[in-house]
Amino acid sequence: MQRGAKYRLVVPLKRSKHPPEFTARGVAVGMLLAMTPTIGIQMFMIAGTWLFLTKVVKWEFSLLAGLGWTWTSNVFTMIPLYYLFYLTGQIMLGNSWADISGFDQFSHLVGEINNNPDLTFWGKISLWMVNLFKGWGVPMFLGSIPWAILSSWLGYKVAYNYVVKHRENRARRMVKNSKPKSKTAA
């Protein structure tokens, strides 16, 4: 898993020939979409966003970095992230702490849907959509907004600084390696 993360997240930052801002914008857009409750369609969303922004708005970013960084949210992180979004949304809607549903109830609903052998794949998708929009949707989508903005901003800052430092270090190594080695007298 570590190796996969390195090759999908870090290597594109190191190998980019574009300015650091271009790559960092890709990370920012990827993180923005990663921190929304849209797991499963984020790749399509990033591609559509890239097409729209580059062709219509004329604002470019690294599609490769954006695609890679959407993977920070995935099936393994989905339930904790969705719960975090849900809680944040409940708080933003003004619900008191006593009214906020607990993680056990949230994970139980998720487990009921996923572990129900009587439901077909499309039945599970349908039930997910009903629960998502009926019970969890508004608080979850609303709660994802501050996390998406914060993650996007942090993603930009970290990626920009990482790319700049990496290029400075690489330039230093190239200068150091290009100096002729002095032969010492024996």
Contacts in CASP RR format, 6 or more apart in sequence:
PFRMAT RR
TARGET T0000
AUTHOR 0000-0000-0000
METHOD contacts of the structure
MODEL  1
MQRGAKYRLVVPLKRSKHPPEFTARGVAVGMLLAMTPTIGIQMFMIAGTW
LFLTKVVKWEFSLLAGLGWTWTSNVFTMIPLYYLFYLTGQIMLGNSWADI
SGFDQFSHLVGEINNNPDLTFWGKISLWMVNLFKGWGVPMFLGSIPWAIL
SSWLGYKVAYNYVVKHRENRARRMVKNSKPKSKTAA
8 68 0 8 1.000
8 71 0 8 1.000
9 68 0 8 1.000
9 69 0 8 1.000
9 71 0 8 1.000
9 72 0 8 1.000
12 23 0 8 1.000
12 62 0 8 1.000
12 64 0 8 1.000
12 65 0 8 1.000
12 68 0 8 1.000
13 23 0 8 1.000
13 27 0 8 1.000
13 65 0 8 1.000
13 159 0 8 1.000
13 162 0 8 1.000
13 163 0 8 1.000
13 166 0 8 1.000
14 163 0 8 1.000
14 166 0 8 1.000
16 22 0 8 1.000
16 23 0 8 1.000
16 62 0 8 1.000
16 64 0 8 1.000
16 65 0 8 1.000
16 163 0 8 1.000
18 62 0 8 1.000
20 159 0 8 1.000
20 160 0 8 1.000
20 163 0 8 1.000
20 164 0 8 1.000
20 167 0 8 1.000
21 160 0 8 1.000
22 60 0 8 1.000
22 61 0 8 1.000
22 62 0 8 1.000
23 62 0 8 1.000
23 65 0 8 1.000
23 159 0 8 1.000
23 160 0 8 1.000
23 163 0 8 1.000
24 155 0 8 1.000
24 156 0 8 1.000
24 157 0 8 1.000
24 159 0 8 1.000
24 160 0 8 1.000
24 163 0 8 1.000
25 59 0 8 1.000
25 60 0 8 1.000
25 61 0 8 1.000
25 62 0 8 1.000
25 156 0 8 1.000
26 61 0 8 1.000
26 62 0 8 1.000
26 63 0 8 1.000
26 65 0 8 1.000
26 66 0 8 1.000
26 69 0 8 1.000
26 159 0 8 1.000
27 62 0 8 1.000
27 65 0 8 1.000
27 66 0 8 1.000
27 69 0 8 1.000
27 155 0 8 1.000
27 156 0 8 1.000
27 158 0 8 1.000
27 159 0 8 1.000
28 61 0 8 1.000
28 152 0 8 1.000
28 153 0 8 1.000
28 155 0 8 1.000
28 156 0 8 1.000
28 159 0 8 1.000
29 46 0 8 1.000
29 49 0 8 1.000
29 50 0 8 1.000
29 53 0 8 1.000
29 61 0 8 1.000
29 66 0 8 1.000
29 152 0 8 1.000
30 42 0 8 1.000
30 46 0 8 1.000
30 65 0 8 1.000
30 66 0 8 1.000
30 67 0 8 1.000
30 68 0 8 1.000
30 69 0 8 1.000
30 70 0 8 1.000
30 152 0 8 1.000
31 69 0 8 1.000
31 70 0 8 1.000
31 72 0 8 1.000
31 148 0 8 1.000
31 151 0 8 1.000
31 152 0 8 1.000
31 154 0 8 1.000
31 155 0 8 1.000
32 148 0 8 1.000
32 149 0 8 1.000
32 151 0 8 1.000
32 152 0 8 1.000
33 42 0 8 1.000
33 45 0 8 1.000
33 46 0 8 1.000
33 49 0 8 1.000
33 66 0 8 1.000
33 70 0 8 1.000
33 148 0 8 1.000
34 42 0 8 1.000
34 69 0 8 1.000
34 70 0 8 1.000
34 71 0 8 1.000
34 72 0 8 1.000
34 73 0 8 1.000
34 148 0 8 1.000
34 151 0 8 1.000
35 73 0 8 1.000
35 81 0 8 1.000
35 144 0 8 1.000
35 147 0 8 1.000
35 148 0 8 1.000
35 150 0 8 1.000
35 151 0 8 1.000
35 152 0 8 1.000
36 42 0 8 1.000
36 141 0 8 1.000
36 144 0 8 1.000
36 148 0 8 1.000
37 81 0 8 1.000
37 82 0 8 1.000
37 85 0 8 1.000
37 132 0 8 1.000
37 137 0 8 1.000
37 140 0 8 1.000
37 141 0 8 1.000
37 144 0 8 1.000
38 45 0 8 1.000
39 73 0 8 1.000
39 74 0 8 1.000
39 75 0 8 1.000
39 78 0 8 1.000
42 70 0 8 1.000
42 73 0 8 1.000
43 67 0 8 1.000
43 70 0 8 1.000
45 70 0 8 1.000
46 63 0 8 1.000
46 66 0 8 1.000
46 67 0 8 1.000
46 70 0 8 1.000
47 63 0 8 1.000
47 67 0 8 1.000
50 61 0 8 1.000
50 63 0 8 1.000
50 66 0 8 1.000
53 59 0 8 1.000
53 60 0 8 1.000
53 61 0 8 1.000
54 60 0 8 1.000
54 61 0 8 1.000
65 159 0 8 1.000
69 155 0 8 1.000
73 81 0 8 1.000
79 106 0 8 1.000
79 107 0 8 1.000
79 110 0 8 1.000
82 106 0 8 1.000
82 136 0 8 1.000
82 140 0 8 1.000
83 103 0 8 1.000
83 106 0 8 1.000
83 107 0 8 1.000
84 147 0 8 1.000
85 139 0 8 1.000
85 140 0 8 1.000
85 141 0 8 1.000
85 143 0 8 1.000
85 144 0 8 1.000
85 147 0 8 1.000
86 101 0 8 1.000
86 106 0 8 1.000
86 136 0 8 1.000
86 139 0 8 1.000
86 140 0 8 1.000
86 143 0 8 1.000
87 100 0 8 1.000
88 139 0 8 1.000
88 142 0 8 1.000
88 143 0 8 1.000
88 144 0 8 1.000
88 146 0 8 1.000
88 147 0 8 1.000
89 138 0 8 1.000
89 139 0 8 1.000
89 140 0 8 1.000
89 142 0 8 1.000
89 143 0 8 1.000
90 99 0 8 1.000
90 100 0 8 1.000
90 101 0 8 1.000
90 139 0 8 1.000
91 100 0 8 1.000
92 139 0 8 1.000
92 142 0 8 1.000
92 143 0 8 1.000
92 146 0 8 1.000
93 138 0 8 1.000
93 139 0 8 1.000
93 142 0 8 1.000
106 136 0 8 1.000
109 131 0 8 1.000
113 119 0 8 1.000
113 124 0 8 1.000
113 127 0 8 1.000
113 128 0 8 1.000
113 131 0 8 1.000
114 124 0 8 1.000
116 124 0 8 1.000
119 127 0 8 1.000
132 140 0 8 1.000
END
